[in-house]
Amino acid sequence: MPRLVKGLDVGTMNLVGALVDDSGETKVKLMRHTFLDIDINPFTKNMLTQTKVKYVEIGKKVYVLGDAAFELANIMNKTVRRPMQDGVISPNEADALPVFALLLEAVLGKPREKGEIVYYSIPADPVDANFNIVYHSSIIEGALKNIGYTSKPMNEGHAVVFSSLADKDFTGIGISCGGGMFNVCVSYKSIPAVSFSTSRAGDWIDKNVAQVLGIKVNRATAIKEKGIDIAKPKSREEEAVCIYYRNLINYTLNNIVEKFKRAENTPSFPDPVDIVCAGGTSLIKGFVDVFKDELKKVEFPIPINDVRLADDPLYATAKGCLLAGLAEAS
């Protein structure tokens, strides 16, 4: 009997867990990857409990977790805190590691069997930053081990290929458009030909929009998520979001071009391939239209058939990790 497996997308903005339940259905659970420390008293604690807000006490501190933390931060005009920064475990958050472990357990639950395998996403080596991916991966592995899991890392862009390009023989380009990084994987018959990440992503947009508009980053995030169309901006705020989205997409495409120029032994693609985008930063209306516009501006190294979103953009990476785990366990 094959071992039980789960998939985990460790994103800067969201954590997503995926599993196949007893009925054979794929189930996913998403939790915003945030926390907020608050002043606590018996009344506040009672209200949090009654309203079923997820919170934990560590020592003398109380932390609200997930979506509730983000909502409270906006109401209280505070800055939400995150276990991760720029796509990796934050070195600046003293409270990050214990909170991170609690968030992982909240999204994955306990192992269904001893040593259950979790395939978890990690970023590819960045082209424009010096992040310690080894440390980041080791922290995740250690946290999962403490919960009772056996873990295996998987390239985030490759996970998008697994979840979204099965009908194309796992050939094409998967881009995970996250909060801290964009992860790109050019795959041929499921084999990564070119993989890399960039440090410009959703957070980069939010920080720049906040700076030019003179607002808090949380507020810029809320503007981005309120349902605007970046292909048809209607206000100064929306125009700022559109400008930085275009710059980010163009930056990503040019890095793919440069990677192909420098790479050795890259396969030839005789037929046009699809570009599939996933992740929270790709969810904004007009994303694919703007992506196609920017694609026309670069001399792309391989023929492109179509640009599209994954069927479940927020869940694609976790599902790809799950599929890779199931394939190995079967």
C-alpha positions as YAML, in Angstrom:
chain: A
units: angstrom
residues:
- id: 1
  name: MET
  ca: [0.00, 0.00, 0.00]
- id: 2
  name: PRO
  ca: [1.47, 3.40, -0.97]
- id: 3
  name: ARG
  ca: [2.32, 5.79, 1.83]
- id: 4
  name: LEU
  ca: [0.10, 8.76, 2.54]
- id: 5
  name: VAL
  ca: [1.30, 12.06, 1.09]
- id: 6
  name: LYS
  ca: [0.48, 15.75, 1.45]
- id: 7
  name: GLY
  ca: [1.53, 18.80, -0.56]
- id: 8
  name: LEU
  ca: [2.50, 22.14, 0.97]
- id: 9
  name: ASP
  ca: [2.96, 25.53, -0.65]
- id: 10
  name: VAL
  ca: [5.13, 27.63, 1.66]
- id: 11
  name: GLY
  ca: [4.37, 31.10, 0.35]
- id: 12
  name: THR
  ca: [5.27, 34.51, 1.71]
- id: 13
  name: MET
  ca: [1.61, 35.58, 1.75]
- id: 14
  name: ASN
  ca: [-0.22, 32.25, 2.04]
- id: 15
  name: LEU
  ca: [0.29, 28.72, 3.27]
- id: 16
  name: VAL
  ca: [-1.62, 26.05, 1.33]
- id: 17
  name: GLY
  ca: [-1.91, 22.37, 2.20]
- id: 18
  name: ALA
  ca: [-3.25, 19.66, -0.13]
- id: 19
  name: LEU
  ca: [-4.16, 16.01, 0.38]
- id: 20
  name: VAL
  ca: [-6.27, 13.21, -1.07]
- id: 21
  name: ASP
  ca: [-8.94, 12.21, 1.44]
- id: 22
  name: ASP
  ca: [-10.45, 8.77, 2.10]
- id: 23
  name: SER
  ca: [-13.01, 9.26, -0.68]
- id: 24
  name: GLY
  ca: [-10.30, 9.98, -3.26]
- id: 25
  name: GLU
  ca: [-11.02, 13.72, -3.50]
- id: 26
  name: THR
  ca: [-8.27, 16.33, -3.42]
- id: 27
  name: LYS
  ca: [-8.78, 18.73, -0.52]
- id: 28
  name: VAL
  ca: [-6.94, 22.00, 0.02]
- id: 29
  name: LYS
  ca: [-6.67, 24.38, 2.94]
- id: 30
  name: LEU
  ca: [-5.36, 27.94, 2.70]
- id: 31
  name: MET
  ca: [-4.23, 30.20, 5.52]
- id: 32
  name: ARG
  ca: [-2.78, 33.67, 5.24]
- id: 33
  name: HIS
  ca: [0.86, 33.49, 6.32]
- id: 34
  name: THR
  ca: [0.68, 36.32, 8.83]
- id: 35
  name: PHE
  ca: [0.48, 37.06, 12.54]
- id: 36
  name: LEU
  ca: [-0.10, 40.04, 14.81]
- id: 37
  name: ASP
  ca: [0.81, 40.50, 18.46]
- id: 38
  name: ILE
  ca: [-1.88, 42.26, 20.48]
- id: 39
  name: ASP
  ca: [-2.43, 43.49, 24.02]
- id: 40
  name: ILE
  ca: [-4.50, 40.94, 25.83]
- id: 41
  name: ASN
  ca: [-6.92, 41.03, 28.74]
- id: 42
  name: PRO
  ca: [-9.62, 38.58, 29.87]
- id: 43
  name: PHE
  ca: [-12.34, 40.39, 27.87]
- id: 44
  name: THR
  ca: [-10.33, 40.45, 24.61]
- id: 45
  name: LYS
  ca: [-9.29, 36.83, 25.06]
- id: 46
  name: ASN
  ca: [-12.90, 35.82, 25.61]
- id: 47
  name: MET
  ca: [-14.02, 37.70, 22.47]
- id: 48
  name: LEU
  ca: [-11.31, 36.02, 20.38]
- id: 49
  name: THR
  ca: [-12.45, 32.63, 21.63]
- id: 50
  name: GLN
  ca: [-16.15, 33.33, 21.05]
- id: 51
  name: THR
  ca: [-15.58, 34.60, 17.51]
- id: 52
  name: LYS
  ca: [-13.32, 31.59, 16.79]
- id: 53
  name: VAL
  ca: [-10.34, 33.75, 15.88]
- id: 54
  name: LYS
  ca: [-7.18, 31.64, 15.63]
- id: 55
  name: TYR
  ca: [-4.68, 32.82, 18.25]
- id: 56
  name: VAL
  ca: [-1.90, 31.41, 20.39]
- id: 57
  name: GLU
  ca: [-0.12, 32.36, 23.58]
- id: 58
  name: ILE
  ca: [3.66, 32.04, 23.68]
- id: 59
  name: GLY
  ca: [5.12, 33.07, 27.00]
- id: 60
  name: LYS
  ca: [3.53, 36.37, 27.91]
- id: 61
  name: LYS
  ca: [2.59, 37.26, 24.35]
- id: 62
  name: VAL
  ca: [-0.60, 36.59, 22.37]
- id: 63
  name: TYR
  ca: [-0.53, 36.28, 18.60]
- id: 64
  name: VAL
  ca: [-3.51, 36.37, 16.26]
- id: 65
  name: LEU
  ca: [-2.88, 34.14, 13.22]
- id: 66
  name: GLY
  ca: [-3.88, 34.08, 9.55]
- id: 67
  name: ASP
  ca: [-6.62, 36.17, 7.94]
- id: 68
  name: ALA
  ca: [-7.75, 37.55, 11.30]
- id: 69
  name: ALA
  ca: [-4.30, 39.06, 11.83]
- id: 70
  name: PHE
  ca: [-4.44, 40.82, 8.45]
- id: 71
  name: GLU
  ca: [-7.94, 42.16, 9.10]
- id: 72
  name: LEU
  ca: [-7.08, 43.38, 12.59]
- id: 73
  name: ALA
  ca: [-3.92, 45.08, 11.35]
- id: 74
  name: ASN
  ca: [-5.93, 47.10, 8.82]
- id: 75
  name: ILE
  ca: [-8.57, 48.03, 11.41]
- id: 76
  name: MET
  ca: [-5.94, 49.05, 13.99]
- id: 77
  name: ASN
  ca: [-3.71, 50.74, 11.38]
- id: 78
  name: LYS
  ca: [-0.83, 48.44, 12.34]
- id: 79
  name: THR
  ca: [1.60, 46.54, 10.15]
- id: 80
  name: VAL
  ca: [0.99, 42.81, 10.02]
- id: 81
  name: ARG
  ca: [3.94, 40.56, 10.79]
- id: 82
  name: ARG
  ca: [5.11, 37.59, 8.72]
- id: 83
  name: PRO
  ca: [7.28, 34.56, 9.37]
- id: 84
  name: MET
  ca: [8.64, 35.01, 5.85]
- id: 85
  name: GLN
  ca: [10.15, 37.95, 4.02]
- id: 86
  name: ASP
  ca: [11.13, 38.15, 0.34]
- id: 87
  name: GLY
  ca: [10.28, 34.49, -0.20]
- id: 88
  name: VAL
  ca: [12.33, 32.98, 2.64]
- id: 89
  name: ILE
  ca: [12.17, 32.67, 6.44]
- id: 90
  name: SER
  ca: [12.60, 36.18, 7.86]
- id: 91
  name: PRO
  ca: [15.86, 36.81, 9.73]
- id: 92
  name: ASN
  ca: [14.33, 39.94, 11.31]
- id: 93
  name: GLU
  ca: [11.41, 38.32, 13.14]
- id: 94
  name: ALA
  ca: [12.46, 36.94, 16.52]
- id: 95
  name: ASP
  ca: [9.00, 35.39, 16.95]
- id: 96
  name: ALA
  ca: [8.85, 33.95, 13.42]
- id: 97
  name: LEU
  ca: [10.00, 30.38, 14.02]
- id: 98
  name: PRO
  ca: [7.58, 29.31, 16.80]
- id: 99
  name: VAL
  ca: [4.67, 31.04, 15.04]
- id: 100
  name: PHE
  ca: [5.67, 29.46, 11.71]
- id: 101
  name: ALA
  ca: [5.48, 25.98, 13.23]
- id: 102
  name: LEU
  ca: [2.00, 26.70, 14.59]
- id: 103
  name: LEU
  ca: [0.81, 27.98, 11.21]
- id: 104
  name: LEU
  ca: [2.16, 24.86, 9.48]
- id: 105
  name: GLU
  ca: [0.29, 22.60, 11.87]
- id: 106
  name: ALA
  ca: [-2.89, 24.67, 11.43]
- id: 107
  name: VAL
  ca: [-2.85, 24.28, 7.64]
- id: 108
  name: LEU
  ca: [-1.63, 20.64, 7.45]
- id: 109
  name: GLY
  ca: [-3.06, 19.09, 10.59]
- id: 110
  name: LYS
  ca: [-1.36, 16.17, 12.30]
- id: 111
  name: PRO
  ca: [0.14, 13.32, 10.22]
- id: 112
  name: ARG
  ca: [-2.36, 10.60, 9.32]
- id: 113
  name: GLU
  ca: [0.37, 8.02, 9.80]
- id: 114
  name: LYS
  ca: [3.78, 8.09, 11.40]
- id: 115
  name: GLY
  ca: [6.27, 9.87, 9.17]
- id: 116
  name: GLU
  ca: [3.68, 10.86, 6.54]
- id: 117
  name: ILE
  ca: [5.47, 12.48, 3.59]
- id: 118
  name: VAL
  ca: [5.01, 16.17, 2.79]
- id: 119
  name: TYR
  ca: [6.35, 17.59, -0.45]
- id: 120
  name: TYR
  ca: [6.90, 21.30, 0.23]
- id: 121
  name: SER
  ca: [7.72, 24.15, -2.13]
- id: 122
  name: ILE
  ca: [11.02, 25.99, -2.08]
- id: 123
  name: PRO
  ca: [12.21, 28.81, -4.32]
- id: 124
  name: ALA
  ca: [14.79, 28.33, -7.03]
- id: 125
  name: ASP
  ca: [18.10, 30.17, -6.76]
- id: 126
  name: PRO
  ca: [17.41, 33.90, -7.21]
- id: 127
  name: VAL
  ca: [19.02, 35.84, -10.05]
- id: 128
  name: ASP
  ca: [18.94, 39.18, -8.27]
- id: 129
  name: ALA
  ca: [19.52, 38.47, -4.58]
- id: 130
  name: ASN
  ca: [21.67, 36.42, -2.24]
- id: 131
  name: PHE
  ca: [19.17, 34.40, -0.22]
- id: 132
  name: ASN
  ca: [20.14, 31.35, 1.79]
- id: 133
  name: ILE
  ca: [17.82, 28.73, 0.32]
- id: 134
  name: VAL
  ca: [19.60, 25.94, 2.24]
- id: 135
  name: TYR
  ca: [18.81, 27.58, 5.59]
- id: 136
  name: HIS
  ca: [15.23, 28.29, 4.52]
- id: 137
  name: SER
  ca: [14.65, 24.68, 3.43]
- id: 138
  name: SER
  ca: [16.24, 23.30, 6.60]
- id: 139
  name: ILE
  ca: [13.96, 25.41, 8.82]
- id: 140
  name: ILE
  ca: [10.87, 24.09, 7.03]
- id: 141
  name: GLU
  ca: [12.15, 20.52, 7.20]
- id: 142
  name: GLY
  ca: [12.81, 20.88, 10.94]
- id: 143
  name: ALA
  ca: [9.38, 22.37, 11.65]
- id: 144
  name: LEU
  ca: [7.65, 19.57, 9.72]
- id: 145
  name: LYS
  ca: [9.73, 16.94, 11.49]
- id: 146
  name: ASN
  ca: [8.67, 18.33, 14.87]
- id: 147
  name: ILE
  ca: [5.01, 17.94, 13.86]
- id: 148
  name: GLY
  ca: [5.70, 14.33, 12.81]
- id: 149
  name: TYR
  ca: [6.18, 14.54, 9.04]
- id: 150
  name: THR
  ca: [8.88, 13.32, 6.68]
- id: 151
  name: SER
  ca: [9.52, 16.11, 4.18]
- id: 152
  name: LYS
  ca: [10.90, 16.54, 0.68]
- id: 153
  name: PRO
  ca: [11.54, 19.88, -1.06]
- id: 154
  name: MET
  ca: [10.26, 20.69, -4.55]
- id: 155
  name: ASN
  ca: [11.00, 23.66, -6.79]
- id: 156
  name: GLU
  ca: [8.01, 25.98, -6.73]
- id: 157
  name: GLY
  ca: [7.86, 26.67, -10.46]
- id: 158
  name: HIS
  ca: [8.24, 22.95, -11.18]
- id: 159
  name: ALA
  ca: [5.22, 22.30, -8.93]
- id: 160
  name: VAL
  ca: [3.15, 24.61, -11.15]
- id: 161
  name: VAL
  ca: [4.26, 22.56, -14.17]
- id: 162
  name: PHE
  ca: [3.14, 19.35, -12.42]
- id: 163
  name: SER
  ca: [-0.29, 20.72, -11.54]
- id: 164
  name: SER
  ca: [-1.06, 22.61, -14.76]
- id: 165
  name: LEU
  ca: [0.78, 21.12, -17.75]
- id: 166
  name: ALA
  ca: [-0.07, 17.41, -17.59]
- id: 167
  name: ASP
  ca: [-2.07, 17.73, -20.82]
- id: 168
  name: LYS
  ca: [1.07, 19.13, -22.51]
- id: 169
  name: ASP
  ca: [3.34, 16.26, -21.39]
- id: 170
  name: PHE
  ca: [4.64, 18.56, -18.64]
- id: 171
  name: THR
  ca: [6.30, 20.71, -21.29]
- id: 172
  name: GLY
  ca: [6.07, 24.48, -21.00]
- id: 173
  name: ILE
  ca: [6.73, 27.30, -18.55]
- id: 174
  name: GLY
  ca: [5.33, 27.39, -15.03]
- id: 175
  name: ILE
  ca: [5.52, 30.67, -13.14]
- id: 176
  name: SER
  ca: [4.57, 30.89, -9.48]
- id: 177
  name: CYS
  ca: [3.68, 34.54, -8.89]
- id: 178
  name: GLY
  ca: [4.00, 34.86, -5.14]
- id: 179
  name: GLY
  ca: [4.28, 37.60, -2.58]
- id: 180
  name: GLY
  ca: [8.01, 37.40, -1.97]
- id: 181
  name: MET
  ca: [9.30, 35.92, -5.24]
- id: 182
  name: PHE
  ca: [8.41, 34.98, -8.77]
- id: 183
  name: ASN
  ca: [9.55, 31.40, -9.44]
- id: 184
  name: VAL
  ca: [10.06, 30.32, -13.05]
- id: 185
  name: CYS
  ca: [10.52, 26.79, -14.38]
- id: 186
  name: VAL
  ca: [10.95, 25.99, -18.07]
- id: 187
  name: SER
  ca: [10.20, 22.28, -18.34]
- id: 188
  name: TYR
  ca: [10.62, 19.71, -21.12]
- id: 189
  name: LYS
  ca: [8.82, 16.37, -20.61]
- id: 190
  name: SER
  ca: [8.70, 17.10, -16.84]
- id: 191
  name: ILE
  ca: [12.47, 17.77, -16.68]
- id: 192
  name: PRO
  ca: [13.41, 21.32, -15.58]
- id: 193
  name: ALA
  ca: [15.53, 22.93, -18.29]
- id: 194
  name: VAL
  ca: [15.77, 26.40, -16.75]
- id: 195
  name: SER
  ca: [14.75, 27.34, -13.19]
- id: 196
  name: PHE
  ca: [15.25, 30.56, -11.27]
- id: 197
  name: SER
  ca: [13.51, 33.06, -9.03]
- id: 198
  name: THR
  ca: [13.44, 36.83, -8.77]
- id: 199
  name: SER
  ca: [13.05, 38.95, -5.66]
- id: 200
  name: ARG
  ca: [10.47, 41.16, -7.33]
- id: 201
  name: ALA
  ca: [6.95, 39.92, -6.67]
- id: 202
  name: GLY
  ca: [3.69, 40.95, -5.01]
- id: 203
  name: ASP
  ca: [5.37, 42.53, -1.98]
- id: 204
  name: TRP
  ca: [7.59, 44.56, -4.29]
- id: 205
  name: ILE
  ca: [4.48, 45.97, -5.95]
- id: 206
  name: ASP
  ca: [2.87, 46.78, -2.59]
- id: 207
  name: LYS
  ca: [5.97, 48.54, -1.23]
- id: 208
  name: ASN
  ca: [6.37, 50.69, -4.33]
- id: 209
  name: VAL
  ca: [2.67, 51.55, -4.54]
- id: 210
  name: ALA
  ca: [2.69, 52.46, -0.84]
- id: 211
  name: GLN
  ca: [5.74, 54.68, -1.34]
- id: 212
  name: VAL
  ca: [4.39, 56.65, -4.30]
- id: 213
  name: LEU
  ca: [0.93, 57.05, -2.75]
- id: 214
  name: GLY
  ca: [2.17, 57.80, 0.76]
- id: 215
  name: ILE
  ca: [0.19, 55.01, 2.45]
- id: 216
  name: LYS
  ca: [0.95, 51.93, 4.58]
- id: 217
  name: VAL
  ca: [1.89, 48.72, 2.80]
- id: 218
  name: ASN
  ca: [-1.17, 46.95, 4.24]
- id: 219
  name: ARG
  ca: [-3.36, 49.57, 2.60]
- id: 220
  name: ALA
  ca: [-1.59, 49.09, -0.76]
- id: 221
  name: THR
  ca: [-2.21, 45.34, -0.49]
- id: 222
  name: ALA
  ca: [-5.89, 45.97, 0.20]
- id: 223
  name: ILE
  ca: [-6.15, 48.23, -2.89]
- id: 224
  name: LYS
  ca: [-4.57, 45.48, -5.01]
- id: 225
  name: GLU
  ca: [-6.97, 42.86, -3.68]
- id: 226
  name: LYS
  ca: [-10.21, 44.85, -3.88]
- id: 227
  name: GLY
  ca: [-11.04, 43.78, -7.43]
- id: 228
  name: ILE
  ca: [-9.34, 46.28, -9.76]
- id: 229
  name: ASP
  ca: [-8.50, 45.60, -13.42]
- id: 230
  name: ILE
  ca: [-4.85, 46.41, -14.18]
- id: 231
  name: ALA
  ca: [-5.58, 46.36, -17.91]
- id: 232
  name: LYS
  ca: [-8.08, 49.19, -17.36]
- id: 233
  name: PRO
  ca: [-7.02, 51.34, -14.39]
- id: 234
  name: LYS
  ca: [-9.61, 53.93, -13.33]
- id: 235
  name: SER
  ca: [-7.86, 55.99, -10.65]
- id: 236
  name: ARG
  ca: [-4.45, 57.21, -9.53]
- id: 237
  name: GLU
  ca: [-4.24, 54.33, -7.05]
- id: 238
  name: GLU
  ca: [-5.12, 51.75, -9.70]
- id: 239
  name: GLU
  ca: [-2.71, 53.33, -12.18]
- id: 240
  name: ALA
  ca: [0.12, 52.97, -9.67]
- id: 241
  name: VAL
  ca: [-0.68, 49.27, -9.21]
- id: 242
  name: CYS
  ca: [-0.82, 48.80, -13.01]
- id: 243
  name: ILE
  ca: [2.55, 50.50, -13.56]
- id: 244
  name: TYR
  ca: [4.36, 48.23, -11.13]
- id: 245
  name: TYR
  ca: [2.61, 45.09, -12.39]
- id: 246
  name: ARG
  ca: [3.76, 45.86, -15.93]
- id: 247
  name: ASN
  ca: [7.29, 46.52, -14.74]
- id: 248
  name: LEU
  ca: [7.34, 43.27, -12.75]
- id: 249
  name: ILE
  ca: [6.08, 41.13, -15.65]
- id: 250
  name: ASN
  ca: [8.52, 42.73, -18.08]
- id: 251
  name: TYR
  ca: [11.36, 42.18, -15.61]
- id: 252
  name: THR
  ca: [10.45, 38.49, -15.28]
- id: 253
  name: LEU
  ca: [10.25, 37.95, -19.04]
- id: 254
  name: ASN
  ca: [13.61, 39.63, -19.64]
- id: 255
  name: ASN
  ca: [15.20, 37.42, -17.01]
- id: 256
  name: ILE
  ca: [13.87, 34.32, -18.82]
- id: 257
  name: VAL
  ca: [15.45, 35.62, -22.03]
- id: 258
  name: GLU
  ca: [18.78, 36.22, -20.27]
- id: 259
  name: LYS
  ca: [18.71, 32.80, -18.63]
- id: 260
  name: PHE
  ca: [18.25, 31.10, -22.02]
- id: 261
  name: LYS
  ca: [21.14, 33.07, -23.49]
- id: 262
  name: ARG
  ca: [23.47, 31.91, -20.72]
- id: 263
  name: ALA
  ca: [22.20, 28.35, -20.23]
- id: 264
  name: GLU
  ca: [24.00, 25.36, -21.68]
- id: 265
  name: ASN
  ca: [22.40, 22.24, -23.16]
- id: 266
  name: THR
  ca: [18.88, 23.68, -23.18]
- id: 267
  name: PRO
  ca: [16.40, 21.57, -25.16]
- id: 268
  name: SER
  ca: [14.85, 22.85, -28.38]
- id: 269
  name: PHE
  ca: [11.10, 23.34, -28.39]
- id: 270
  name: PRO
  ca: [9.86, 22.51, -31.90]
- id: 271
  name: ASP
  ca: [6.24, 23.28, -30.99]
- id: 272
  name: PRO
  ca: [4.89, 26.38, -29.26]
- id: 273
  name: VAL
  ca: [4.43, 25.94, -25.50]
- id: 274
  name: ASP
  ca: [2.10, 27.42, -22.89]
- id: 275
  name: ILE
  ca: [3.04, 29.80, -20.11]
- id: 276
  name: VAL
  ca: [0.97, 28.99, -17.02]
- id: 277
  name: CYS
  ca: [0.87, 31.44, -14.13]
- id: 278
  name: ALA
  ca: [-0.22, 30.65, -10.57]
- id: 279
  name: GLY
  ca: [-0.04, 32.28, -7.15]
- id: 280
  name: GLY
  ca: [-1.86, 35.11, -5.46]
- id: 281
  name: THR
  ca: [-0.14, 37.89, -7.42]
- id: 282
  name: SER
  ca: [-1.58, 36.47, -10.67]
- id: 283
  name: LEU
  ca: [-5.19, 36.67, -9.43]
- id: 284
  name: ILE
  ca: [-5.71, 40.36, -10.13]
- id: 285
  name: LYS
  ca: [-8.09, 41.06, -13.02]
- id: 286
  name: GLY
  ca: [-6.32, 41.83, -16.29]
- id: 287
  name: PHE
  ca: [-3.14, 39.96, -15.35]
- id: 288
  name: VAL
  ca: [-3.09, 37.72, -18.44]
- id: 289
  name: ASP
  ca: [-3.90, 40.65, -20.76]
- id: 290
  name: VAL
  ca: [-1.03, 42.71, -19.35]
- id: 291
  name: PHE
  ca: [1.27, 39.68, -19.49]
- id: 292
  name: LYS
  ca: [0.50, 39.17, -23.19]
- id: 293
  name: ASP
  ca: [1.12, 42.88, -23.85]
- id: 294
  name: GLU
  ca: [4.53, 42.72, -22.19]
- id: 295
  name: LEU
  ca: [5.41, 39.46, -23.97]
- id: 296
  name: LYS
  ca: [5.09, 41.26, -27.31]
- id: 297
  name: LYS
  ca: [7.83, 43.68, -26.22]
- id: 298
  name: VAL
  ca: [10.58, 41.06, -25.77]
- id: 299
  name: GLU
  ca: [12.33, 38.71, -28.19]
- id: 300
  name: PHE
  ca: [11.33, 35.51, -26.47]
- id: 301
  name: PRO
  ca: [13.68, 32.54, -27.05]
- id: 302
  name: ILE
  ca: [11.00, 29.86, -27.58]
- id: 303
  name: PRO
  ca: [7.66, 29.87, -29.42]
- id: 304
  name: ILE
  ca: [4.65, 30.54, -27.17]
- id: 305
  name: ASN
  ca: [1.23, 29.06, -27.84]
- id: 306
  name: ASP
  ca: [-0.77, 30.68, -25.05]
- id: 307
  name: VAL
  ca: [-0.54, 32.51, -21.73]
- id: 308
  name: ARG
  ca: [-3.08, 31.43, -19.15]
- id: 309
  name: LEU
  ca: [-3.76, 31.11, -15.46]
- id: 310
  name: ALA
  ca: [-3.68, 27.76, -13.70]
- id: 311
  name: ASP
  ca: [-7.13, 26.30, -13.05]
- id: 312
  name: ASP
  ca: [-6.70, 26.98, -9.31]
- id: 313
  name: PRO
  ca: [-4.04, 29.69, -9.11]
- id: 314
  name: LEU
  ca: [-3.91, 29.83, -5.31]
- id: 315
  name: TYR
  ca: [-3.74, 26.06, -4.97]
- id: 316
  name: ALA
  ca: [-1.66, 25.07, -8.01]
- id: 317
  name: THR
  ca: [1.71, 24.90, -6.24]
- id: 318
  name: ALA
  ca: [0.37, 22.82, -3.33]
- id: 319
  name: LYS
  ca: [-1.44, 20.50, -5.75]
- id: 320
  name: GLY
  ca: [1.72, 20.14, -7.83]
- id: 321
  name: CYS
  ca: [3.69, 19.16, -4.73]
- id: 322
  name: LEU
  ca: [0.96, 16.65, -3.86]
- id: 323
  name: LEU
  ca: [0.99, 15.15, -7.37]
- id: 324
  name: ALA
  ca: [4.77, 14.79, -7.33]
- id: 325
  name: GLY
  ca: [4.55, 13.02, -3.98]
- id: 326
  name: LEU
  ca: [1.77, 10.70, -5.14]
- id: 327
  name: ALA
  ca: [3.73, 9.82, -8.28]
- id: 328
  name: GLU
  ca: [6.76, 8.79, -6.23]
- id: 329
  name: ALA
  ca: [4.72, 6.95, -3.59]
- id: 330
  name: SER
  ca: [2.71, 4.87, -6.09]
...
